[in-house]
């Protein structure tokens, strides 16, 4: 497994005009390509979020998947993507925050989503969707936003990609060498802490105050004075 220090996200970029989902494509080739290979598409016809939800991916956005081969499967890899997006957006003058566990928001609206999928001991595909210059469909207006809408002018997609790859490299390295440091940054950037949230866990609905993100990536919720750990991966979170 590639655990060397020389691993570089974006060492190879496969650029496609159209694909169903870059995550699906990446999963098909993951075993045959080196760690750090990126699959990029101008548009996705069946972009996916969690639990089979649809991810709108018209031309103009950044739709990509990174193939990683960490020693162990680790749900915290989602934060490598979230922090890289946060740092990229900050460089463009925006003030993003992480909506635990896998979205990035700016000004109360979702600008990016991260979807990790993988096969234990073999690979993890880190999928990132970032609204850059793409239009936001009418049904998502009010909930979703693009960099274009916030900045007021279209951005060169290759420049955004270059900064995102830079930050993905940096955070992947921190994840491997100092995961505690990465989690400290996640905590600092998670804007839901201190707020009352609603967690939907299969048939269970929990309402409580988000207290902390623990080092294992789980969310600590205060429900009427009782602390409960919520594991990543099986929840939807709503803000009040
Ligand atoms: P999620 O399940 O947290 O979010 C999906 C929800 O987000 C949808 O139900 C919809 O309400 C909303 N949504 C859909 N499209 C957009 C959009 N363009 N911008 C903002 N909100 C939207 C989040 O899942 C994870 C998404 C990962 C997407 C990447 S793109 C590259 C890779 N390939 C792939 O198929 N998925 C990933």
Boltz pocket constraint, residues with backbone or C-beta under 6 A from the ligand:
constraints:
  - pocket:
      binder: B
      contacts: [[A, 20], [A, 21], [A, 22], [A, 23], [A, 24], [A, 44], [A, 46], [A, 47], [A, 48], [A, 49], [A, 50], [A, 51], [A, 53], [A, 54], [A, 55], [A, 56], [A, 57], [A, 62], [A, 63], [A, 64], [A, 65], [A, 102], [A, 103], [A, 110], [A, 111], [A, 112], [A, 113], [A, 114], [A, 115], [A, 127], [A, 128], [A, 129], [A, 130], [A, 131], [A, 140], [A, 143], [A, 144], [A, 145]]
      max_distance: 6.0
